[in-house]
Amino acid sequence: MMRPMRWLSWMAFGVLAACTGDISNNQPGDDAGSHGLDAGPLCDAPPEDAGTFDDLLSPSRLLRRASMSLRGTPPTDAEYAAQEAAGDEAAQRAFVNTFVDQQLASPAFYQSMFELGRDWLNVPLAPPTADSPEYGPQQQRSIQRCGAATPNAGKWAYIREDYEGGMARICGGQTRDGGVPLELTVEPWWAPGTTTTLVGSAANISGIGVNDFQCNGRPDNTCGCGPNAVNCHADFEQYAGWEHFLYWNPAGQRRQLAEEPGRLFAHLAWFDRPMTDLIAGTTSVGTTNTISAYVMQGAESGDLTMLSDDSWWKPGRFSSAPVDPLHLSGDPEGWREFDVPTHSRVFIADRSYRYDPRETAAPMLGLPAAGILTSIGFLAGQPRERLRASRALEILGCEVLSPPAGQTFNTYVSDPAKEGPCQHCHRRIDPAAIHFKRFAKQGNAFEGYGATYPMPAIGNWRWPVRWRTGAYPYGGEPFSHWNRWYTAGTQMTPVTQAQIDADPLVVFIDFLPPDQTLLGQVSDGTVGPLGFSKLLIASGQYDRCVVRRLHQFVLGRDIDPAKETGYLDLLTAQFINDGRKARPFVKALTQSDLFQRGL
């Protein structure tokens, strides 16, 4: 929904000397806004050369502006009537303050914050792997119900009953050799409190598939769906995967994974959590369907812990988790808070984890969880490290990545950050991209199972050295990408060829070396996306960017960082001093002189 825009350009804004108040307690060393200015809460007075303002908006117009800003709709007739009945102008203005408080405490504020977060963060849907809907993140086998006219009507079977003659035979009550198909009745993870019957290979709990295949807890070969059928996803449509693939299905996993970052933003705003948790926290939010993607990613690494743990799908086990205001506690469809390292052991809680592959041959413990930057939707939706980095810089740091005109560059040889016409941007992108290496897509178009997502040197994701040569079966993606772009001596792969020859996994070095900087900051050695988050926060650009987005939400316009730097610095300092929380900052903006005057 488009919000009313009203542009204001103060050509020489600078530091607003007329401001007084509570920012002077901002201490040196804060992440941003540490200017020691003696300024008011939002420094809303104009500079002396900006001209004079008109009178304040009338109470009714002020009410309309507050309503449009906070919930995107005008006031109702009843609200206008209640304001008029409040009394004189002072009482009617007080009515607006009360109205703002009510809106900030209503589910409409959560919904507005979600819409802001969704549009701002703009995480794309995970792309298809082969023919739609083989898109990926489920990493589960598809099962469907046998038809009503079959002997096993209503029971669930693999849509491709491999080695058994097909689903039709199993639903007809016969195995390939004429025997009776296996059956298993379970409480399924997708419908807690009910029971369903698996039939055929889906019901195999022996741990051994055909030809003595070792199942290892996963549904490969003719191995079964596992406890509570957690290795499978139920398909109620005619073709496997479509209901979770289609973007217009709000309950589909593909759409939910793309919405997760926006939902987390709204969750932090609703529960008054610091906005740094958006990119540096260990928790996220999700429905049961969303959380299953994290559980499956952990299982693909070889950690099967959560497959037999019902805490992520049984309502009684997660009823105390904070949930969005549009759902009741314990609702599997509610967007509830969950601890990422608990549900997917490929992500860890350590906030300063260091791992240098040049010095450590042991497997990596995992990537430190980093809010939306380690969300399955963000990582899978943007399948390259440089794409993830550039989008993170643009969205979360308000960076503008555009090359200057009229420059002559040296000849490109092998490193886009040091050579050729692209280096202007890559010198900024690659020190960020180094943090986003350990998540890649490997296609697997099979009955809705989608793709797998290797995270090199974590869990099972280690390969014989021949992967570096591209020899079979390592000729396709992501190996071809790694072999082409992760080369010695480049800014994104700062290792020697001798080190690569000794252990090819060193190309996945994913922390910024001390001789490089990002946004003027030197890394403390933390690996992965969390290392990037720390640098972004320390630079001050993240806080300034969040302030700009919230300012645009409330006042209808962005802040020009070149012309209004003093104003932006003072707002950022106030935001930090108030704990980086969205709700009090939004309220303060509605009480500012600029908002009251309609500017």
C-alpha angles and dihedrals in degrees: 000000000000114000124212112274125206116174124214123184120191103184097201105025099152118151111341103236093186092067120104134174143057111357095086090087091067104120128224111260096041113140094251142353094035096148100126090234121165096227142150126254094274102000091229100165116107123238117266093253095051094089126237127309125230118246119289118282114272113261092255093049090047089052090050092050092049091049094048092047098047103036106010096240133091121252118276123248088253091055092050090049092049091051092050090050092052092084132238127012094275091053091047091052089049087052088060091053090052090047090053091051090050093050093048089054095046129089087247088074091054090050092049091049090050092051090048092048094045094051095040098046092037097189109188125229115265106267123241118268098211125332113358128295094032090100104141130227099096094075089187135112117256119239128187136188121262114248123267093248095056128092089244095046114170095013120121125243139166109274087226106040094196118212090004103083098261140294093289091062093048093047086050089060101253137105122214092267093047097262130131114272120244117260131199128178115209143162098251121224092228093055109032116194093032135085130229135180124235118204134195121000090346086070095051110124097161094100090232128094130194117311089022092293110177108232099202091196095298129107097244123134107356094330116134137249093264130223112350087356090279092152091062137057123216115238116202095179130083095253122044117255102010097110091055094040102052113096095215094061106094090195094051116111094228093058093041093054089053091048095047095090092051090047091051090052090052091046092054091048093047096048095040095243122158113269091229085077087071091073105014107034131106095223133075136171131246149144118252087264091053094046090052088069090061092047091051093047088055091048091051088057089057098259105122096173097116095045090076095035113092095192092101098052109025109087095216089061097053102031092111094056115111108257136188116275092247095067137049122246112274095026108139088212093054121104099243132176117256136175108248098204090052095052098039116027093198084080119061137202097226107118096200104033113161125193123170110187090199089065105027123061094177118099118273114258091224143275116300107247111253110182114250092355091071094037115124091233095054095045097042095040092057104041101189131066095230092049091051091048097048092047091047091051093047098043103034100029098033087233118168109216105197126131122237119250126244100026127136117218133197120256118285114242112155113321119066090194092062106025141042133018094302095063094091089071099027092058085064099035102045097059085056096040092058087073095057103057104103101076122067139159123246113185121236113168104191129134095316094310087120121185137336123230115216118204103197119235092007118110113318095352101106124111139195112270091255090079086082091062094054091239117157126319090019100062098100135060135343091017094055090053093048092048093048100046108023097078130153121270097017123128091248094045106036098179133106126254089241090058091049091050090052094048120359091200089076087081087077093068101148109183129082112257116233092250091064130066135202119204087347093303131120117221123242088216098261108153131229130006092331089063088055092047092054092053093046093051094044091053091059093232095110094056091046091050094050089049091053093051093048091045090053090048093054105030098030097239140078122242114248103231091202100048099029103036095134092051091048093048092052094047090048092051090052091048091053094045090053091056098265090279121155102212100057090042092052090049092050090052090054089054094049122113090240092057092045090052095048096247 
